[in-house]
Amino acid sequence: MERIYLDNNATTIVDPKVFQVMEPYFVQMYGNPNSLHSFGSEVKPALAQAMEQLYAGINASDEDDIIVNSCATEGNNTVIMSAYYDLIRNGDKNHIITSSVEHPAVGETCRFLESLGVEVTYLPVNQEGIVSVEDVKAAITPRTALASIMWANNETGMIFPIKEIAYACRNRGVLFHTDAVQAIGKLQVNVQDVPVDYLTFSAHKFHGPKGVGGLYIREGVPMVPLLHGGEHMGGLRSGTVNVAGMVGMGMAMELAVENLGYEIREVRRLRDKLEDALLALPDIIVVGSRFQRTPNTILASIRGVEGEALIWDLNRHGIAVSTGSACASESLEANPIISAIGADKDLAHTGVRFSLSRFTTEQEIDKVIALLPKVIGRLRDISSTYATPGPACQMPEPQ
């Protein structure tokens, strides 16, 4: 049975070109780059090239730092805990701003800090699933240490007004961090144009290897290391460098930038084709305007069909989709994003995310489109909550 992968917001296939450049650093050039002998020194040029690729990929300046770490979860924790140690525990701040729809790597870290007495504001999203700049401005106080707002949402694909939020924070003297995991490779990310202080990303979201990520730190902003030990990464992140992973991430970043035009043009076209087919069926809604979303993502609610049921039925046919964040996939609670935008309880249990990549083919999308009416029809036939199509399947009107 042919398998079709439409869960690329959870992870992506490693681009064969990425794997090719990584392979020598497992069994041939395996030295520790901090060693003084030839086994160590021979890998250093590849690490320098990887760093150049990362800097170029987000247009960072030479004076900025990019810390290579294990993943965006580590990067997010590093930024938030640094603000706590530097500005809250040892300073006169006691407030962090974030959104109600952040990845758990941000949300759960903020909730942990609440247990230590930190005040956290969780900003709501509007009916489009976006945090407004005005809400950010209104939440800032003289005691605000940090604001952390994602660049694009992992479940809806909705793109937040990051440039405007970044300027709002800078104008009020508040440090600003963005989780850009879902932006790299799908949107242009330029830290010279968008004045973020910290930005996190993870290689496996843009066809690189798992277990390696990056943290951008603008020149002059504070950073307290999360991990202490040696002087790796300029003393900001201890631990022996993952040479193969770093080389792979550098190449993945370069390819992501090279293929951005294809992503915006062709992946969006396939996404829209699938979305049009979904919306042609009765009682289905898609969260957010397609023009304000990353070009690969659909979060659909299918009335009368539990999200988990549709996932398992599609899985039986070799098609992989998800109910949202893979980091929360063990939970059977209502989808928090659909709940956050004000949908009714029934719809909040029906969210299914389709996320494409540059490796998704037209033939695959055509097969999914042909199968969806059959699978949805079967599940609705056995549903206790679905009767007949009607006007009830409506998202709340914008205020």
PAPANU-316144 format. One record per residue (C-alpha): x, y, z negated; residue number from 1. Coordinates in steps of 0.2 Angstrom, whole numbers, always signed. Last residue first. Example, Ala and Ser with C-alpha at 12.3 -4.5 7.8 and 13.67 -1.06 7.14 Angstrom:
+-------+-------+-------+-----+
:     X :     Y :     Z :   k :
+-------+-------+-------+-----+
:   +68 :    -5 :   -36 :   2 :
:   +62 :   -22 :   -39 :   1 :
+-------+-------+-------+-----+
! end
This chain:
+-------+-------+-------+-----+
:     X :     Y :     Z :   k :
+-------+-------+-------+-----+
:   -81 :  +206 :   -81 : 399 :
:   -77 :  +192 :   -68 : 398 :
:   -92 :  +180 :   -66 : 397 :
:   -91 :  +164 :   -76 : 396 :
:   -87 :  +148 :   -65 : 395 :
:  -102 :  +140 :   -57 : 394 :
:  -107 :  +122 :   -55 : 393 :
:  -125 :  +125 :   -62 : 392 :
:  -131 :  +130 :   -44 : 391 :
:  -136 :  +113 :   -40 : 390 :
:  -130 :   +96 :   -34 : 389 :
:  -140 :   +82 :   -41 : 388 :
:  -139 :   +71 :   -57 : 387 :
:  -122 :   +71 :   -65 : 386 :
:  -119 :   +69 :   -84 : 385 :
:  -122 :   +50 :   -86 : 384 :
:  -110 :   +47 :   -71 : 383 :
:  -111 :   +30 :   -62 : 382 :
:  -116 :   +37 :   -45 : 381 :
:  -104 :   +52 :   -49 : 380 :
:   -89 :   +41 :   -49 : 379 :
:   -94 :   +32 :   -33 : 378 :
:   -97 :   +49 :   -24 : 377 :
:   -80 :   +56 :   -30 : 376 :
:   -71 :   +41 :   -24 : 375 :
:   -79 :   +40 :    -7 : 374 :
:   -79 :   +59 :    -4 : 373 :
:   -60 :   +59 :    -9 : 372 :
:   -54 :   +46 :    +3 : 371 :
:   -54 :   +55 :   +20 : 370 :
:   -46 :   +70 :   +12 : 369 :
:   -33 :   +60 :    +4 : 368 :
:   -29 :   +51 :   +20 : 367 :
:   -28 :   +68 :   +29 : 366 :
:   -16 :   +75 :   +16 : 365 :
:    -4 :   +60 :   +18 : 364 :
:    -4 :   +62 :   +37 : 363 :
:    +0 :   +81 :   +35 : 362 :
:   +15 :   +76 :   +25 : 361 :
:   +21 :   +81 :    +8 : 360 :
:   +40 :   +83 :    +7 : 359 :
:   +39 :  +102 :    +6 : 358 :
:   +29 :   +99 :   -10 : 357 :
:   +11 :   +97 :   -15 : 356 :
:    +1 :   +99 :   -32 : 355 :
:   -16 :   +92 :   -34 : 354 :
:   -23 :   +96 :   -52 : 353 :
:   -39 :   +88 :   -59 : 352 :
:   -50 :   +97 :   -71 : 351 :
:   -66 :   +88 :   -76 : 350 :
:   -66 :   +90 :   -95 : 349 :
:   -67 :  +109 :   -95 : 348 :
:   -82 :  +108 :   -83 : 347 :
:   -92 :   +99 :   -96 : 346 :
:   -87 :  +112 :  -110 : 345 :
:   -93 :  +127 :  -100 : 344 :
:   -79 :  +138 :   -91 : 343 :
:   -73 :  +153 :  -100 : 342 :
:   -55 :  +156 :   -92 : 341 :
:   -47 :  +148 :  -108 : 340 :
:   -58 :  +132 :  -107 : 339 :
:   -52 :  +129 :   -89 : 338 :
:   -34 :  +131 :   -95 : 337 :
:   -36 :  +121 :  -111 : 336 :
:   -42 :  +106 :  -101 : 335 :
:   -54 :   +97 :  -114 : 334 :
:   -46 :   +85 :  -125 : 333 :
:   -40 :   +68 :  -119 : 332 :
:   -22 :   +71 :  -124 : 331 :
:    -8 :   +59 :  -119 : 330 :
:    -5 :   +70 :  -103 : 329 :
:    +1 :   +85 :  -113 : 328 :
:   +19 :   +86 :  -107 : 327 :
:   +12 :   +80 :   -90 : 326 :
:    +3 :   +97 :   -89 : 325 :
:   -13 :   +96 :   -79 : 324 :
:   -26 :   +82 :   -76 : 323 :
:   -15 :   +74 :   -63 : 322 :
:   -13 :   +67 :   -46 : 321 :
:    -4 :   +52 :   -39 : 320 :
:   -12 :   +42 :   -24 : 319 :
:    -9 :   +24 :   -22 : 318 :
:   -27 :   +19 :   -20 : 317 :
:   -29 :   +12 :   -37 : 316 :
:   -21 :   +29 :   -43 : 315 :
:   -35 :   +38 :   -35 : 314 :
:   -47 :   +29 :   -46 : 313 :
:   -36 :   +31 :   -61 : 312 :
:   -35 :   +50 :   -58 : 311 :
:   -53 :   +52 :   -55 : 310 :
:   -58 :   +44 :   -71 : 309 :
:   -45 :   +54 :   -81 : 308 :
:   -53 :   +70 :   -74 : 307 :
:   -70 :   +65 :   -79 : 306 :
:   -82 :   +67 :   -64 : 305 :
:  -100 :   +74 :   -66 : 304 :
:   -94 :   +91 :   -60 : 303 :
:   -78 :   +91 :   -50 : 302 :
:   -66 :  +104 :   -57 : 301 :
:   -51 :  +108 :   -46 : 300 :
:   -34 :  +115 :   -50 : 299 :
:   -25 :  +117 :   -33 : 298 :
:    -6 :  +120 :   -31 : 297 :
:    +6 :  +121 :   -17 : 296 :
:    +7 :  +139 :   -12 : 295 :
:    +8 :  +147 :   -29 : 294 :
:    -8 :  +155 :   -33 : 293 :
:   -14 :  +173 :   -30 : 292 :
:   -20 :  +171 :   -12 : 291 :
:   -29 :  +154 :   -17 : 290 :
:   -40 :  +164 :   -29 : 289 :
:   -42 :  +156 :   -46 : 288 :
:   -48 :  +139 :   -52 : 287 :
:   -56 :  +128 :   -38 : 286 :
:   -74 :  +123 :   -39 : 285 :
:   -84 :  +107 :   -35 : 284 :
:  -102 :  +105 :   -36 : 283 :
:  -105 :   +99 :   -18 : 282 :
:   -91 :   +94 :    -6 : 281 :
:   -85 :  +107 :    +6 : 280 :
:   -74 :  +114 :    -8 : 279 :
:   -63 :   +99 :    -8 : 278 :
:   -61 :   +99 :   +11 : 277 :
:   -56 :  +117 :   +10 : 276 :
:   -44 :  +114 :    -4 : 275 :
:   -35 :  +100 :    +6 : 274 :
:   -33 :  +111 :   +21 : 273 :
:   -28 :  +125 :   +10 : 272 :
:   -14 :  +115 :    +2 : 271 :
:    -8 :  +109 :   +19 : 270 :
:    -7 :  +127 :   +25 : 269 :
:    +2 :  +132 :    +9 : 268 :
:   +15 :  +119 :   +11 : 267 :
:   +17 :  +125 :   +29 : 266 :
:   +19 :  +144 :   +27 : 265 :
:   +25 :  +148 :    +9 : 264 :
:   +34 :  +132 :    +7 : 263 :
:   +42 :  +133 :   +24 : 262 :
:   +48 :  +151 :   +21 : 261 :
:   +55 :  +145 :    +4 : 260 :
:   +65 :  +132 :   +12 : 259 :
:   +82 :  +140 :   +11 : 258 :
:   +79 :  +146 :    -7 : 257 :
:   +74 :  +129 :   -13 : 256 :
:   +89 :  +122 :    -3 : 255 :
:  +101 :  +133 :   -13 : 254 :
:   +93 :  +129 :   -29 : 253 :
:   +94 :  +111 :   -26 : 252 :
:  +112 :  +112 :   -22 : 251 :
:  +116 :  +121 :   -38 : 250 :
:  +105 :  +108 :   -48 : 249 :
:  +114 :   +94 :   -40 : 248 :
:  +131 :  +101 :   -45 : 247 :
:  +125 :  +104 :   -63 : 246 :
:  +117 :   +87 :   -64 : 245 :
:  +133 :   +78 :   -58 : 244 :
:  +144 :   +89 :   -70 : 243 :
:  +133 :   +87 :   -85 : 242 :
:  +144 :   +99 :   -96 : 241 :
:  +150 :   +93 :  -112 : 240 :
:  +140 :  +101 :  -126 : 239 :
:  +139 :  +118 :  -134 : 238 :
:  +128 :  +132 :  -127 : 237 :
:  +132 :  +150 :  -130 : 236 :
:  +150 :  +148 :  -133 : 235 :
:  +155 :  +154 :  -116 : 234 :
:  +146 :  +139 :  -108 : 233 :
:  +156 :  +127 :  -118 : 232 :
:  +165 :  +134 :  -133 : 231 :
:  +162 :  +119 :  -144 : 230 :
:  +149 :  +115 :  -157 : 229 :
:  +133 :  +125 :  -160 : 228 :
:  +117 :  +122 :  -151 : 227 :
:  +103 :  +135 :  -152 : 226 :
:  +115 :  +149 :  -148 : 225 :
:  +110 :  +167 :  -154 : 224 :
:  +108 :  +178 :  -138 : 223 :
:  +106 :  +197 :  -138 : 222 :
:  +104 :  +207 :  -122 : 221 :
:  +119 :  +216 :  -114 : 220 :
:  +119 :  +208 :   -97 : 219 :
:  +103 :  +198 :   -93 : 218 :
:  +102 :  +180 :   -99 : 217 :
:   +97 :  +167 :   -87 : 216 :
:   +94 :  +150 :   -94 : 215 :
:   +96 :  +134 :   -83 : 214 :
:   +90 :  +116 :   -82 : 213 :
:   +97 :   +98 :   -82 : 212 :
:   +89 :   +82 :   -87 : 211 :
:   +80 :   +78 :   -71 : 210 :
:   +88 :   +79 :   -55 : 209 :
:   +84 :   +93 :   -41 : 208 :
:   +69 :   +93 :   -30 : 207 :
:   +63 :  +110 :   -36 : 206 :
:   +54 :  +105 :   -53 : 205 :
:   +68 :   +93 :   -57 : 204 :
:   +80 :  +107 :   -59 : 203 :
:   +72 :  +116 :   -73 : 202 :
:   +70 :  +135 :   -75 : 201 :
:   +71 :  +148 :   -89 : 200 :
:   +72 :  +167 :   -87 : 199 :
:   +78 :  +180 :  -100 : 198 :
:   +79 :  +199 :  -100 : 197 :
:   +67 :  +201 :   -86 : 196 :
:   +69 :  +216 :   -75 : 195 :
:   +60 :  +210 :   -59 : 194 :
:   +69 :  +217 :   -44 : 193 :
:   +87 :  +213 :   -49 : 192 :
:   +80 :  +196 :   -57 : 191 :
:   +74 :  +191 :   -39 : 190 :
:   +63 :  +175 :   -39 : 189 :
:   +54 :  +174 :   -22 : 188 :
:   +40 :  +161 :   -24 : 187 :
:   +38 :  +142 :   -22 : 186 :
:   +56 :  +136 :   -24 : 185 :
:   +58 :  +143 :   -42 : 184 :
:   +41 :  +149 :   -48 : 183 :
:   +34 :  +134 :   -58 : 182 :
:   +49 :  +134 :   -70 : 181 :
:   +49 :  +152 :   -71 : 180 :
:   +46 :  +153 :   -90 : 179 :
:   +48 :  +172 :   -93 : 178 :
:   +57 :  +181 :  -107 : 177 :
:   +55 :  +200 :  -112 : 176 :
:   +64 :  +209 :  -125 : 175 :
:   +54 :  +224 :  -132 : 174 :
:   +60 :  +242 :  -131 : 173 :
:   +43 :  +250 :  -126 : 172 :
:   +48 :  +254 :  -108 : 171 :
:   +57 :  +237 :  -106 : 170 :
:   +41 :  +228 :  -111 : 169 :
:   +30 :  +237 :   -99 : 168 :
:   +43 :  +235 :   -85 : 167 :
:   +43 :  +216 :   -88 : 166 :
:   +24 :  +215 :   -88 : 165 :
:   +24 :  +225 :   -71 : 164 :
:   +36 :  +213 :   -63 : 163 :
:   +28 :  +198 :   -71 : 162 :
:   +11 :  +201 :   -64 : 161 :
:    +6 :  +182 :   -66 : 160 :
:    +5 :  +170 :   -52 : 159 :
:    -9 :  +157 :   -54 : 158 :
:    -3 :  +139 :   -50 : 157 :
:   -18 :  +132 :   -60 : 156 :
:    -9 :  +119 :   -70 : 155 :
:    +9 :  +125 :   -71 : 154 :
:    +5 :  +143 :   -72 : 153 :
:   +17 :  +155 :   -63 : 152 :
:   +29 :  +168 :   -71 : 151 :
:   +26 :  +163 :   -89 : 150 :
:   +24 :  +176 :  -102 : 149 :
:   +36 :  +177 :  -117 : 148 :
:   +36 :  +194 :  -127 : 147 :
:   +49 :  +197 :  -140 : 146 :
:   +53 :  +207 :  -156 : 145 :
:   +37 :  +216 :  -158 : 144 :
:   +38 :  +226 :  -175 : 143 :
:   +35 :  +243 :  -167 : 142 :
:   +19 :  +236 :  -159 : 141 :
:   +15 :  +228 :  -142 : 140 :
:    -2 :  +220 :  -140 : 139 :
:   -10 :  +235 :  -130 : 138 :
:    +4 :  +234 :  -117 : 137 :
:    +2 :  +216 :  -115 : 136 :
:   -17 :  +217 :  -113 : 135 :
:   -14 :  +231 :  -101 : 134 :
:    -3 :  +220 :   -90 : 133 :
:   -17 :  +207 :   -89 : 132 :
:   -14 :  +189 :   -92 : 131 :
:   -20 :  +178 :   -77 : 130 :
:   -33 :  +163 :   -77 : 129 :
:   -44 :  +171 :   -63 : 128 :
:   -58 :  +173 :   -76 : 127 :
:   -46 :  +183 :   -87 : 126 :
:   -32 :  +176 :   -98 : 125 :
:   -31 :  +178 :  -117 : 124 :
:   -15 :  +184 :  -126 : 123 :
:    -8 :  +174 :  -140 : 122 :
:    -1 :  +186 :  -153 : 121 :
:   +11 :  +178 :  -165 : 120 :
:   +15 :  +185 :  -182 : 119 :
:   +30 :  +176 :  -190 : 118 :
:   +28 :  +168 :  -207 : 117 :
:   +39 :  +153 :  -206 : 116 :
:   +23 :  +142 :  -201 : 115 :
:   +20 :  +155 :  -187 : 114 :
:   +38 :  +151 :  -181 : 113 :
:   +32 :  +133 :  -177 : 112 :
:   +17 :  +140 :  -168 : 111 :
:   +28 :  +150 :  -157 : 110 :
:   +38 :  +134 :  -153 : 109 :
:   +22 :  +125 :  -149 : 108 :
:   +17 :  +138 :  -137 : 107 :
:   +33 :  +140 :  -128 : 106 :
:   +38 :  +122 :  -124 : 105 :
:   +19 :  +119 :  -124 : 104 :
:   +18 :  +128 :  -108 : 103 :
:    +9 :  +144 :  -109 : 102 :
:    -9 :  +146 :  -107 : 101 :
:   -14 :  +157 :  -123 : 100 :
:    -1 :  +170 :  -118 :  99 :
:   +14 :  +176 :  -128 :  98 :
:   +18 :  +191 :  -139 :  97 :
:   +30 :  +189 :  -154 :  96 :
:   +30 :  +199 :  -170 :  95 :
:   +41 :  +201 :  -186 :  94 :
:   +54 :  +214 :  -182 :  93 :
:   +65 :  +222 :  -195 :  92 :
:   +81 :  +211 :  -193 :  91 :
:   +90 :  +196 :  -199 :  90 :
:   +75 :  +184 :  -200 :  89 :
:   +66 :  +194 :  -186 :  88 :
:   +78 :  +201 :  -174 :  87 :
:   +93 :  +190 :  -173 :  86 :
:   +86 :  +173 :  -180 :  85 :
:   +69 :  +174 :  -173 :  84 :
:   +74 :  +182 :  -156 :  83 :
:   +86 :  +168 :  -154 :  82 :
:   +73 :  +155 :  -159 :  81 :
:   +62 :  +161 :  -144 :  80 :
:   +76 :  +161 :  -132 :  79 :
:   +84 :  +145 :  -136 :  78 :
:   +67 :  +136 :  -137 :  77 :
:   +63 :  +142 :  -120 :  76 :
:   +80 :  +136 :  -113 :  75 :
:   +78 :  +119 :  -122 :  74 :
:   +61 :  +116 :  -114 :  73 :
:   +68 :  +123 :   -98 :  72 :
:   +79 :  +108 :   -97 :  71 :
:   +96 :  +101 :  -102 :  70 :
:  +107 :  +116 :  -102 :  69 :
:  +116 :  +127 :   -89 :  68 :
:  +118 :  +145 :   -96 :  67 :
:  +117 :  +158 :   -83 :  66 :
:  +125 :  +175 :   -89 :  65 :
:  +124 :  +192 :   -82 :  64 :
:  +139 :  +203 :   -77 :  63 :
:  +141 :  +194 :   -60 :  62 :
:  +123 :  +200 :   -55 :  61 :
:  +109 :  +188 :   -54 :  60 :
:  +100 :  +186 :   -37 :  59 :
:   +89 :  +171 :   -42 :  58 :
:   +97 :  +159 :   -30 :  57 :
:  +113 :  +168 :   -28 :  56 :
:  +117 :  +165 :   -47 :  55 :
:  +112 :  +147 :   -46 :  54 :
:  +122 :  +144 :   -30 :  53 :
:  +138 :  +153 :   -37 :  52 :
:  +136 :  +142 :   -53 :  51 :
:  +136 :  +126 :   -42 :  50 :
:  +151 :  +132 :   -33 :  49 :
:  +161 :  +135 :   -49 :  48 :
:  +156 :  +118 :   -55 :  47 :
:  +162 :  +110 :   -39 :  46 :
:  +178 :  +119 :   -40 :  45 :
:  +180 :  +112 :   -58 :  44 :
:  +179 :   +94 :   -54 :  43 :
:  +197 :   +91 :   -49 :  42 :
:  +203 :  +100 :   -66 :  41 :
:  +196 :   +86 :   -77 :  40 :
:  +203 :   +71 :   -69 :  39 :
:  +219 :   +81 :   -65 :  38 :
:  +223 :   +83 :   -83 :  37 :
:  +218 :   +98 :   -94 :  36 :
:  +201 :   +91 :  -100 :  35 :
:  +187 :  +104 :  -101 :  34 :
:  +180 :   +98 :   -84 :  33 :
:  +177 :   +80 :   -92 :  32 :
:  +182 :   +68 :   -78 :  31 :
:  +170 :   +58 :   -67 :  30 :
:  +176 :   +61 :   -50 :  29 :
:  +174 :   +44 :   -43 :  28 :
:  +160 :   +35 :   -52 :  27 :
:  +146 :   +48 :   -57 :  26 :
:  +153 :   +64 :   -49 :  25 :
:  +154 :   +57 :   -31 :  24 :
:  +135 :   +54 :   -31 :  23 :
:  +129 :   +72 :   -34 :  22 :
:  +132 :   +79 :   -17 :  21 :
:  +122 :   +65 :    -9 :  20 :
:  +108 :   +66 :   -22 :  19 :
:  +105 :   +84 :   -18 :  18 :
:  +105 :   +81 :    +1 :  17 :
:   +92 :   +67 :    -2 :  16 :
:   +81 :   +79 :   -11 :  15 :
:   +76 :   +72 :   -28 :  14 :
:   +58 :   +69 :   -28 :  13 :
:   +48 :   +81 :   -39 :  12 :
:   +41 :   +83 :   -56 :  11 :
:   +25 :   +88 :   -65 :  10 :
:   +21 :  +102 :   -53 :   9 :
:   +24 :   +89 :   -39 :   8 :
:    +9 :   +78 :   -44 :   7 :
:    +3 :   +75 :   -26 :   6 :
:   +13 :   +59 :   -22 :   5 :
:    +5 :   +47 :    -9 :   4 :
:    +9 :   +28 :   -10 :   3 :
:    +7 :   +17 :    +5 :   2 :
:    +0 :    +0 :    +0 :   1 :
+-------+-------+-------+-----+
! end
